[in-house]
Amino acid sequence: MRLHVVYRSHGGENAKGRPDWYSKRVGLASFCRALERVRDERPDAEAEVVFLNDGPVPPDRLDLMARWGDPVTIDGGSNRRSYLTALGLPRRRGWDGRDVLLLAEDDYLWRPEALVALVDAARDPRHAAADYFAPYGEEVPDTGLPVRWERLESTTSTFAARVHALREDERLLWLCALSGGNFDYASCLTLQGRRRFTLRELLDHHEPADGTPAWKSALRRAYLTGMRTAVDVRSLRRPSRRRVLLGAEPALATHMEDGWIAPGPWEEIAATPAP
């Protein structure tokens, strides 16, 4: 089993609230430390990284990426489009179905042991039935004990999957991504054979910005209703196709956004220099 990583990055920022120790450079440095450790301790995993940059990124980050992997620039224009590009890489590059792919976003901070723990979990015979793994999930207190992997309802767009499962699920994940809103939540539920949208959610949608023509609003509502109905239909998977999602407890990574930071020594990790 080999470990592939697609690390999605963008040079800009958004208006989300961030902790004082946040920066995309800090997140990238923490990821590179985890990559260094898995290459040292699990060399047979042959960990490789594609840094998928949606547009230009600052030179200091690009230089760090070039030292640790393969920087690739695309013109996606949105988080959703770069995510869909990443989903197709296993198919386009012909990665072995027995391998594992980690999709990582650039506003996460990583524990040094994160990738080692992920490789070990994917290889553990006790987890043979699991096809998806979440480094970041429920807010379980950090007790200092070894990481456990437990069933999880949902995670974000930073997750790992066995390549054979991701290939089989690619069209479903595309459909979920086009259904609007928090598509990562829709993806996790649908993969596990659980309905995402209630009847009310199929019919009621956030209103578009003021001044939008009535015909555009009607088209948008019809589009979202159709896409979300299709997502709910696809959740009716036969038991053999329902995926198992395991999450790390405590979290091996955290989203660097106020209100969504997992328990852990993140400020200390953020202060550690890049390798």
C-alpha positions, -999 to +999 in steps of 0.1 A: +000+000+000+013+034-010+002+068+004-007+095-021-015+130-009-032+158-028-027+190-009-050+217-022-038+252-018-048+288-028-028+320-024-057+341-011-076+343+022-112+345+032-131+363+060-132+333+084-122+339+120-087+325+127-066+319+158-036+341+164-012+314+154-028+308+120-012+311+087-012+289+056+026+287+058+023+274+094-002+247+082+021+237+053+051+235+076+032+212+100+022+190+071+058+187+058+069+176+093+043+149+092+055+139+057+091+138+069+082+115+097+061+090+076+089+088+051+114+081+079+093+056+098+072+040+071+094+041+040+076+012+024+045+035+021+064+055-005+045+086+005+042+111-024+025+145-026+009+165-053+005+202-042-025+213-062-024+250-063-054+269-076-036+299-090-003+314-078+009+309-042+035+330-023+071+321-032+080+310+003+052+284+003+060+273-032+096+267-024+087+245+006+063+226-016+089+220-042+112+205-015+087+180-004+065+171-034+053+180-069+036+215-071+010+216-099-009+249-108-044+248-120-070+276-128-099+262-109-113+295-095-131+279-065-127+255-037-153+232-053-135+231-087-101+223-071-117+196-050-133+180-081-099+181-099-083+163-069-110+136-070-101+127-106-063+124-100-064+087-090-081+078-122-060+100-144-027+090-129-036+053-127-029+048-090-033+013-077-067+005-061-049-008-030-033+025-023-047+053+000-052+089-010-053+117+015-071+149+003-058+178+024-068+215+026-044+243+032-060+257+064-053+227+086-026+221+112-011+186+115+004+166+143+039+152+135+026+116+138-005+122+117+005+105+085+022+076+103-010+070+122-030+071+090-008+046+072-010+023+102-048+026+104-052+018+067-030-013+071-046-025+103-067-057+097-092-045+122-101-017+098-103-038+067-140-029+063-133+008+064-127+027+031-127+063+044-106+078+072-109+112+088-078+128+105-102+155+118-135+147+133-153+148+166-140+169+194-126+141+217-104+154+246-067+148+241-057+125+269-022+116+257-032+080+249-026+064+215-050+074+186-082+053+183-103+050+152-140+050+156-171+052+134-178+089+124-209+105+109-192+132+090-160+152+084-148+179+061-131+179+026-099+168+043-101+130+044-084+098+032-099+070+012-088+037-004-082+044-040-105+016-053-134+031-032-128+066-044-128+055-080-161+037-075-176+067-057-162+095-079-195+102-097-214+102-064-190+127-049-193+149-079-231+148-075-228+158-038-204+186-046-228+201-071-258+200-046-249+233-030-242+242+006-220+220+029-213+193+003-188+175+025-216+167+050-238+155+021-210+134+008-203+116+041-239+108+047-246+096+012-215+074+011-228+057+042-263+051+028-279+078+048-304+104+034-290+140+035-320+162+026-354+163+041-384+171+020-384+207+033-347+211+024-354+198-011-379+226-017-366+255+005-332+271-004-313+302+006-326+331-014-301+346-039-287+381-036-311+410-039-316+421-075-314+386-090-339+383-118-369+361-110-361+337-138-326+331-125-340+325-090-365+300-104-338+282-124-316+280-093-343+265-072-352+240-098-315+230-102-309+226-065-341+206-060-331+183-088-296+178-076-306+173-040-333+148-050-306+129-070-283+129-039-311+114-018-318+088-044-281+078-045-281+074-007-303+043-013-272+021-017-273-016-012-256-027+020-224-039+002-218-004-012-223+015+021-190+029+031-175+029+066-160+062+077-135+061+107-124+091+125-092+096+146-097+102+184-081+125+193-078+144+161-046+141+141-052+175+124-074+206+131-092+231+110-076+264+118-109+283+122-124+298+153-151+275+167-138+245+149-105+238+165-101+203+179-086+197+213-048+195+211-014+212+216-019+233+184-002+265+195+029+246+203+028+227+170+023+260+151+054+275+167+077+246+155+099+256+125+094+240+091+117+210+084 
